[in-house]
C-alpha cells in the first residue's frame, strides 16, 4: 500500500500482518481477524483518498502544554498532526480482541490519542 510522500504514519504491512497472525492465539479468532481487516481496509481507503480529502484542522490542548491538530476523515479515521508528523488513526477503539495500531477515543470535547511509542495523550478539543 503506497503512502503519499506527504502521507501519514501508518503501520507497515509486514508488521500488521505479523500482528494479525497473533489472532490465532485468541479465543475469538474470527472476531480478532475481522477487526484487523476492518482496520486495514479503513487505512487503505483513507490513503486512497488522502490528497483529495480536504483537511479542516481543529486544535486540541494536551497535558504538558502539547498542542495537536485533528482532522476527521471518512471511513472512521482521523488525521492527527503532532509537530512534523501526521498520524492516521481509527476513531474507534479496541474491537473484540484486536487493538488498532493507532486510535482515538472521544467523549464530549475530551479526546484520548493512542499512538505507538507514545503514552496515551489526554487532550481537550478547543472550541
TIVO-2410 file (N, C-alpha, C; in nm, 3 decimals):
# residues 127
REC num residu      c1      c2      c3 atome chaine
REC   1      X   0.086  -0.118   0.000     N      A
REC   1      X   0.000   0.000   0.000    CA      A
REC   1      X   0.090   0.123   0.000     C      A
REC   2      X   0.097   0.196  -0.111     N      A
REC   2      X   0.185   0.312  -0.115    CA      A
REC   2      X   0.131   0.425  -0.028     C      A
REC   3      X   0.223   0.490   0.042     N      A
REC   3      X   0.186   0.605   0.125    CA      A
REC   3      X   0.232   0.730   0.052     C      A
REC   4      X   0.144   0.829   0.037     N      A
REC   4      X   0.184   0.952  -0.031    CA      A
REC   4      X   0.306   1.013   0.038     C      A
REC   5      X   0.389   1.088  -0.039     N      A
REC   5      X   0.509   1.149   0.018    CA      A
REC   5      X   0.477   1.233   0.140     C      A
REC   6      X   0.368   1.305   0.135     N      A
REC   6      X   0.328   1.387   0.249    CA      A
REC   6      X   0.223   1.313   0.332     C      A
REC   7      X   0.222   1.182   0.321     N      A
REC   7      X   0.122   1.100   0.388    CA      A
REC   7      X   0.151   1.075   0.534     C      A
REC   8      X   0.064   0.999   0.596     N      A
REC   8      X   0.069   0.980   0.741    CA      A
REC   8      X   0.160   0.865   0.784     C      A
REC   9      X   0.182   0.862   0.915     N      A
REC   9      X   0.249   0.749   0.977    CA      A
REC   9      X   0.143   0.640   0.993     C      A
REC  10      X   0.170   0.524   0.934     N      A
REC  10      X   0.082   0.409   0.950    CA      A
REC  10      X   0.167   0.286   0.980     C      A
REC  11      X   0.103   0.180   1.018     N      A
REC  11      X   0.173   0.055   1.046    CA      A
REC  11      X   0.216  -0.009   0.914     C      A
REC  12      X   0.342  -0.049   0.906     N      A
REC  12      X   0.391  -0.118   0.788    CA      A
REC  12      X   0.313  -0.247   0.768     C      A
REC  13      X   0.291  -0.285   0.643     N      A
REC  13      X   0.211  -0.403   0.613    CA      A
REC  13      X   0.269  -0.529   0.677     C      A
REC  14      X   0.400  -0.546   0.671     N      A
REC  14      X   0.462  -0.666   0.731    CA      A
REC  14      X   0.437  -0.672   0.882     C      A
REC  15      X   0.443  -0.557   0.947     N      A
REC  15      X   0.418  -0.552   1.092    CA      A
REC  15      X   0.272  -0.581   1.122     C      A
REC  16      X   0.181  -0.524   1.041     N      A
REC  16      X   0.038  -0.551   1.060    CA      A
REC  16      X   0.010  -0.700   1.039     C      A
REC  17      X   0.071  -0.758   0.935     N      A
REC  17      X   0.048  -0.899   0.907    CA      A
REC  17      X   0.095  -0.986   1.023     C      A
REC  18      X   0.211  -0.954   1.078     N      A
REC  18      X   0.263  -1.029   1.192    CA      A
REC  18      X   0.168  -1.016   1.312     C      A
REC  19      X   0.121  -0.893   1.337     N      A
REC  19      X   0.028  -0.872   1.449    CA      A
REC  19      X  -0.104  -0.944   1.427     C      A
REC  20      X  -0.152  -0.943   1.301     N      A
REC  20      X  -0.280  -1.008   1.274    CA      A
REC  20      X  -0.271  -1.160   1.291     C      A
REC  21      X  -0.155  -1.217   1.268     N      A
REC  21      X  -0.135  -1.361   1.288    CA      A
REC  21      X  -0.147  -1.398   1.436     C      A
REC  22      X  -0.128  -1.301   1.525     N      A
REC  22      X  -0.143  -1.324   1.669    CA      A
REC  22      X  -0.288  -1.358   1.705     C      A
REC  23      X  -0.379  -1.326   1.614     N      A
REC  23      X  -0.520  -1.358   1.639    CA      A
REC  23      X  -0.540  -1.509   1.656     C      A
REC  24      X  -0.450  -1.588   1.601     N      A
REC  24      X  -0.462  -1.733   1.612    CA      A
REC  24      X  -0.458  -1.780   1.758     C      A
REC  25      X  -0.395  -1.701   1.844     N      A
REC  25      X  -0.387  -1.739   1.985    CA      A
REC  25      X  -0.502  -1.683   2.069     C      A
REC  26      X  -0.593  -1.609   2.006     N      A
REC  26      X  -0.707  -1.551   2.077    CA      A
REC  26      X  -0.823  -1.650   2.083     C      A
REC  27      X  -0.902  -1.640   2.187     N      A
REC  27      X  -1.018  -1.729   2.197    CA      A
REC  27      X  -1.122  -1.695   2.089     C      A
REC  28      X  -1.132  -1.568   2.053     N      A
REC  28      X  -1.224  -1.522   1.949    CA      A
REC  28      X  -1.145  -1.490   1.823     C      A
REC  29      X  -1.090  -1.592   1.760     N      A
REC  29      X  -1.003  -1.573   1.644    CA      A
REC  29      X  -1.072  -1.498   1.530     C      A
REC  30      X  -1.192  -1.538   1.500     N      A
REC  30      X  -1.265  -1.477   1.388    CA      A
REC  30      X  -1.289  -1.328   1.414     C      A
REC  31      X  -1.333  -1.293   1.534     N      A
REC  31      X  -1.359  -1.153   1.568    CA      A
REC  31      X  -1.230  -1.071   1.563     C      A
REC  32      X  -1.121  -1.129   1.609     N      A
REC  32      X  -0.992  -1.061   1.606    CA      A
REC  32      X  -0.950  -1.033   1.463     C      A
REC  33      X  -0.957  -1.134   1.377     N      A
REC  33      X  -0.919  -1.115   1.236    CA      A
REC  33      X  -1.012  -1.018   1.165     C      A
REC  34      X  -1.139  -1.021   1.198     N      A
REC  34      X  -1.234  -0.926   1.139    CA      A
REC  34      X  -1.195  -0.784   1.176     C      A
REC  35      X  -1.160  -0.762   1.302     N      A
REC  35      X  -1.116  -0.629   1.346    CA      A
REC  35      X  -0.988  -0.587   1.277     C      A
REC  36      X  -0.895  -0.680   1.259     N      A
REC  36      X  -0.768  -0.650   1.192    CA      A
REC  36      X  -0.793  -0.607   1.047     C      A
REC  37      X  -0.876  -0.681   0.978     N      A
REC  37      X  -0.903  -0.650   0.838    CA      A
REC  37      X  -0.987  -0.523   0.824     C      A
REC  38      X  -1.077  -0.501   0.916     N      A
REC  38      X  -1.157  -0.378   0.913    CA      A
REC  38      X  -1.066  -0.256   0.927     C      A
REC  39      X  -0.968  -0.266   1.017     N      A
REC  39      X  -0.873  -0.155   1.035    CA      A
REC  39      X  -0.792  -0.131   0.907     C      A
REC  40      X  -0.739  -0.237   0.848     N      A
REC  40      X  -0.654  -0.221   0.730    CA      A
REC  40      X  -0.732  -0.167   0.610     C      A
REC  41      X  -0.857  -0.207   0.597     N      A
REC  41      X  -0.941  -0.155   0.489    CA      A
REC  41      X  -0.966  -0.006   0.508     C      A
REC  42      X  -0.995   0.036   0.631     N      A
REC  42      X  -1.017   0.179   0.659    CA      A
REC  42      X  -0.891   0.259   0.628     C      A
REC  43      X  -0.776   0.206   0.663     N      A
REC  43      X  -0.649   0.274   0.635    CA      A
REC  43      X  -0.628   0.284   0.483     C      A
REC  44      X  -0.651   0.175   0.413     N      A
REC  44      X  -0.632   0.174   0.267    CA      A
REC  44      X  -0.725   0.275   0.199     C      A
REC  45      X  -0.850   0.279   0.241     N      A
REC  45      X  -0.946   0.373   0.182    CA      A
REC  45      X  -0.906   0.517   0.211     C      A
REC  46      X  -0.858   0.543   0.331     N      A
REC  46      X  -0.816   0.679   0.365    CA      A
REC  46      X  -0.693   0.720   0.286     C      A
REC  47      X  -0.598   0.628   0.268     N      A
REC  47      X  -0.479   0.659   0.188    CA      A
REC  47      X  -0.514   0.683   0.042     C      A
REC  48      X  -0.609   0.606  -0.008     N      A
REC  48      X  -0.651   0.622  -0.147    CA      A
REC  48      X  -0.704   0.762  -0.173     C      A
REC  49      X  -0.774   0.818  -0.076     N      A
REC  49      X  -0.836   0.949  -0.091    CA      A
REC  49      X  -0.758   1.060  -0.021     C      A
REC  50      X  -0.634   1.031   0.023     N      A
REC  50      X  -0.557   1.124   0.107    CA      A
REC  50      X  -0.548   1.263   0.047     C      A
REC  51      X  -0.504   1.273  -0.077     N      A
REC  51      X  -0.482   1.405  -0.138    CA      A
REC  51      X  -0.613   1.476  -0.172     C      A
REC  52      X  -0.718   1.399  -0.200     N      A
REC  52      X  -0.845   1.460  -0.241    CA      A
REC  52      X  -0.931   1.502  -0.122     C      A
REC  53      X  -0.897   1.454  -0.004     N      A
REC  53      X  -0.979   1.484   0.114    CA      A
REC  53      X  -0.927   1.612   0.179     C      A
REC  54      X  -1.004   1.721   0.174     N      A
REC  54      X  -0.957   1.844   0.237    CA      A
REC  54      X  -0.950   1.828   0.389     C      A
REC  55      X  -0.852   1.892   0.446     N      A
REC  55      X  -0.834   1.884   0.591    CA      A
REC  55      X  -0.885   2.011   0.657     C      A
REC  56      X  -0.978   1.994   0.748     N      A
REC  56      X  -1.023   2.102   0.834    CA      A
REC  56      X  -0.966   2.072   0.971     C      A
REC  57      X  -0.864   2.145   1.011     N      A
REC  57      X  -0.792   2.115   1.134    CA      A
REC  57      X  -0.855   2.183   1.254     C      A
REC  58      X  -0.860   2.111   1.364     N      A
REC  58      X  -0.911   2.161   1.490    CA      A
REC  58      X  -0.804   2.137   1.595     C      A
REC  59      X  -0.774   2.237   1.675     N      A
REC  59      X  -0.668   2.224   1.776    CA      A
REC  59      X  -0.721   2.159   1.902     C      A
REC  60      X  -0.631   2.087   1.967     N      A
REC  60      X  -0.661   2.027   2.097    CA      A
REC  60      X  -0.539   2.049   2.186     C      A
REC  61      X  -0.564   2.086   2.310     N      A
REC  61      X  -0.455   2.105   2.406    CA      A
REC  61      X  -0.445   1.980   2.493     C      A
REC  62      X  -0.323   1.934   2.506     N      A
REC  62      X  -0.298   1.813   2.584    CA      A
REC  62      X  -0.216   1.851   2.708     C      A
REC  63      X  -0.196   1.754   2.793     N      A
REC  63      X  -0.115   1.778   2.912    CA      A
REC  63      X   0.026   1.820   2.870     C      A
REC  64      X   0.095   1.885   2.959     N      A
REC  64      X   0.230   1.937   2.936    CA      A
REC  64      X   0.232   2.036   2.821     C      A
REC  65      X   0.121   2.107   2.803     N      A
REC  65      X   0.107   2.215   2.705    CA      A
REC  65      X   0.129   2.171   2.560     C      A
REC  66      X   0.116   2.045   2.534     N      A
REC  66      X   0.127   1.995   2.397    CA      A
REC  66      X   0.001   2.032   2.321     C      A
REC  67      X   0.019   2.081   2.199     N      A
REC  67      X  -0.095   2.112   2.114    CA      A
REC  67      X  -0.089   2.019   1.994     C      A
REC  68      X  -0.200   1.955   1.965     N      A
REC  68      X  -0.210   1.871   1.846    CA      A
REC  68      X  -0.324   1.927   1.761     C      A
REC  69      X  -0.325   1.887   1.635     N      A
REC  69      X  -0.432   1.927   1.545    CA      A
REC  69      X  -0.499   1.802   1.492     C      A
REC  70      X  -0.630   1.805   1.482     N      A
REC  70      X  -0.710   1.690   1.442    CA      A
REC  70      X  -0.794   1.724   1.320     C      A
REC  71      X  -0.811   1.625   1.234     N      A
REC  71      X  -0.897   1.642   1.117    CA      A
REC  71      X  -0.969   1.511   1.092     C      A
REC  72      X  -1.102   1.514   1.100     N      A
REC  72      X  -1.182   1.392   1.083    CA      A
REC  72      X  -1.192   1.361   0.934     C      A
REC  73      X  -1.175   1.232   0.901     N      A
REC  73      X  -1.183   1.183   0.764    CA      A
REC  73      X  -1.298   1.084   0.752     C      A
REC  74      X  -1.335   1.050   0.630     N      A
REC  74      X  -1.433   0.942   0.612    CA      A
REC  74      X  -1.372   0.809   0.658     C      A
REC  75      X  -1.448   0.705   0.658     N      A
REC  75      X  -1.403   0.570   0.692    CA      A
REC  75      X  -1.360   0.555   0.837     C      A
REC  76      X  -1.418   0.634   0.925     N      A
REC  76      X  -1.390   0.625   1.068    CA      A
REC  76      X  -1.241   0.642   1.098     C      A
REC  77      X  -1.180   0.739   1.030     N      A
REC  77      X  -1.039   0.768   1.054    CA      A
REC  77      X  -1.021   0.916   1.082     C      A
REC  78      X  -0.903   0.949   1.135     N      A
REC  78      X  -0.873   1.086   1.171    CA      A
REC  78      X  -0.725   1.113   1.146     C      A
REC  79      X  -0.694   1.233   1.096     N      A
REC  79      X  -0.556   1.277   1.086    CA      A
REC  79      X  -0.520   1.343   1.219     C      A
REC  80      X  -0.402   1.312   1.269     N      A
REC  80      X  -0.353   1.373   1.391    CA      A
REC  80      X  -0.217   1.433   1.360     C      A
REC  81      X  -0.205   1.564   1.370     N      A
REC  81      X  -0.077   1.629   1.342    CA      A
REC  81      X  -0.011   1.664   1.475     C      A
REC  82      X   0.108   1.608   1.494     N      A
REC  82      X   0.188   1.636   1.613    CA      A
REC  82      X   0.325   1.680   1.564     C      A
REC  83      X   0.348   1.810   1.566     N      A
REC  83      X   0.473   1.862   1.511    CA      A
REC  83      X   0.478   1.838   1.362     C      A
REC  84      X   0.585   1.773   1.317     N      A
REC  84      X   0.603   1.746   1.175    CA      A
REC  84      X   0.537   1.617   1.130     C      A
REC  85      X   0.493   1.534   1.224     N      A
REC  85      X   0.435   1.405   1.189    CA      A
REC  85      X   0.283   1.414   1.181     C      A
REC  86      X   0.228   1.341   1.084     N      A
REC  86      X   0.083   1.326   1.074    CA      A
REC  86      X   0.053   1.177   1.084     C      A
REC  87      X  -0.030   1.142   1.180     N      A
REC  87      X  -0.070   1.004   1.202    CA      A
REC  87      X  -0.208   0.982   1.142     C      A
REC  88      X  -0.234   0.861   1.099     N      A
REC  88      X  -0.367   0.821   1.057    CA      A
REC  88      X  -0.418   0.727   1.165     C      A
REC  89      X  -0.528   0.762   1.229     N      A
REC  89      X  -0.578   0.683   1.341    CA      A
REC  89      X  -0.725   0.649   1.320     C      A
REC  90      X  -0.766   0.536   1.375     N      A
REC  90      X  -0.907   0.500   1.374    CA      A
REC  90      X  -0.979   0.580   1.481     C      A
REC  91      X  -1.104   0.612   1.457     N      A
REC  91      X  -1.181   0.687   1.557    CA      A
REC  91      X  -1.264   0.594   1.644     C      A
REC  92      X  -1.231   0.467   1.640     N      A
REC  92      X  -1.295   0.373   1.730    CA      A
REC  92      X  -1.187   0.291   1.797     C      A
REC  93      X  -1.210   0.258   1.919     N      A
REC  93      X  -1.110   0.187   1.998    CA      A
REC  93      X  -1.110   0.038   1.968     C      A
REC  94      X  -1.057  -0.033   2.062     N      A
REC  94      X  -1.043  -0.178   2.050    CA      A
REC  94      X  -1.176  -0.243   2.015     C      A
REC  95      X  -1.169  -0.335   1.919     N      A
REC  95      X  -1.286  -0.412   1.880    CA      A
REC  95      X  -1.255  -0.557   1.911     C      A
REC  96      X  -1.333  -0.614   1.998     N      A
REC  96      X  -1.310  -0.751   2.040    CA      A
REC  96      X  -1.167  -0.764   2.093     C      A
REC  97      X  -1.090  -0.857   2.038     N      A
REC  97      X  -0.954  -0.876   2.088    CA      A
REC  97      X  -0.850  -0.807   2.001     C      A
REC  98      X  -0.891  -0.732   1.900     N      A
REC  98      X  -0.798  -0.660   1.813    CA      A
REC  98      X  -0.784  -0.516   1.861     C      A
REC  99      X  -0.661  -0.469   1.873     N      A
REC  99      X  -0.634  -0.331   1.910    CA      A
REC  99      X  -0.570  -0.262   1.789     C      A
REC 100      X  -0.632  -0.156   1.736     N      A
REC 100      X  -0.575  -0.086   1.621    CA      A
REC 100      X  -0.435  -0.031   1.651     C      A
REC 101      X  -0.357  -0.011   1.548     N      A
REC 101      X  -0.222   0.043   1.559    CA      A
REC 101      X  -0.224   0.181   1.624     C      A
REC 102      X  -0.310   0.268   1.578     N      A
REC 102      X  -0.329   0.399   1.640    CA      A
REC 102      X  -0.478   0.430   1.636     C      A
REC 103      X  -0.527   0.487   1.746     N      A
REC 103      X  -0.669   0.515   1.754    CA      A
REC 103      X  -0.697   0.630   1.848     C      A
REC 104      X  -0.818   0.682   1.835     N      A
REC 104      X  -0.862   0.797   1.913    CA      A
REC 104      X  -0.996   0.765   1.975     C      A
REC 105      X  -1.013   0.802   2.100     N      A
REC 105      X  -1.146   0.791   2.162    CA      A
REC 105      X  -1.188   0.932   2.202     C      A
REC 106      X  -1.317   0.960   2.187     N      A
REC 106      X  -1.368   1.094   2.213    CA      A
REC 106      X  -1.487   1.088   2.307     C      A
REC 107      X  -1.496   1.190   2.392     N      A
REC 107      X  -1.609   1.199   2.483    CA      A
REC 107      X  -1.631   1.345   2.521     C      A
REC 108      X  -1.730   1.409   2.463     N      A
REC 108      X  -1.772   1.545   2.495    CA      A
REC 108      X  -1.656   1.643   2.504     C      A
REC 109      X  -1.580   1.655   2.396     N      A
REC 109      X  -1.471   1.752   2.391    CA      A
REC 109      X  -1.339   1.700   2.445     C      A
REC 110      X  -1.343   1.589   2.516     N      A
REC 110      X  -1.219   1.526   2.562    CA      A
REC 110      X  -1.179   1.420   2.462     C      A
REC 111      X  -1.050   1.406   2.443     N      A
REC 111      X  -1.002   1.309   2.346    CA      A
REC 111      X  -0.879   1.239   2.401     C      A
REC 112      X  -0.870   1.112   2.375     N      A
REC 112      X  -0.751   1.034   2.411    CA      A
REC 112      X  -0.689   0.985   2.282     C      A
REC 113      X  -0.561   1.011   2.264     N      A
REC 113      X  -0.490   0.971   2.144    CA      A
REC 113      X  -0.394   0.858   2.179     C      A
REC 114      X  -0.408   0.748   2.109     N      A
REC 114      X  -0.325   0.629   2.131    CA      A
REC 114      X  -0.242   0.607   2.005     C      A
REC 115      X  -0.113   0.637   2.013     N      A
REC 115      X  -0.022   0.611   1.901    CA      A
REC 115      X   0.096   0.533   1.955     C      A
REC 116      X   0.156   0.447   1.874     N      A
REC 116      X   0.269   0.366   1.921    CA      A
REC 116      X   0.385   0.451   1.972     C      A
REC 117      X   0.455   0.395   2.068     N      A
REC 117      X   0.575   0.457   2.125    CA      A
REC 117      X   0.547   0.592   2.190     C      A
REC 118      X   0.423   0.619   2.222     N      A
REC 118      X   0.384   0.742   2.291    CA      A
REC 118      X   0.284   0.702   2.398     C      A
REC 119      X   0.295   0.762   2.512     N      A
REC 119      X   0.194   0.737   2.615    CA      A
REC 119      X   0.060   0.790   2.565     C      A
REC 120      X  -0.046   0.743   2.622     N      A
REC 120      X  -0.179   0.793   2.586    CA      A
REC 120      X  -0.182   0.943   2.615     C      A
REC 121      X  -0.222   1.018   2.514     N      A
REC 121      X  -0.230   1.163   2.530    CA      A
REC 121      X  -0.375   1.201   2.558     C      A
REC 122      X  -0.397   1.266   2.671     N      A
REC 122      X  -0.530   1.313   2.705    CA      A
REC 122      X  -0.537   1.461   2.671     C      A
REC 123      X  -0.634   1.496   2.587     N      A
REC 123      X  -0.643   1.631   2.533    CA      A
REC 123      X  -0.785   1.684   2.545     C      A
REC 124      X  -0.796   1.814   2.529     N      A
REC 124      X  -0.925   1.881   2.527    CA      A
REC 124      X  -0.934   1.960   2.397     C      A
REC 125      X  -1.037   1.931   2.318     N      A
REC 125      X  -1.056   2.000   2.190    CA      A
REC 125      X  -1.098   2.144   2.218     C      A
REC 126      X  -1.033   2.236   2.150     N      A
REC 126      X  -1.065   2.379   2.165    CA      A
REC 126      X  -1.188   2.413   2.083     C      A
REC 127      X  -1.267   2.503   2.136     N      A
REC 127      X  -1.391   2.545   2.066    CA      A
REC 127      X  -1.360   2.649   1.962     C      A
***
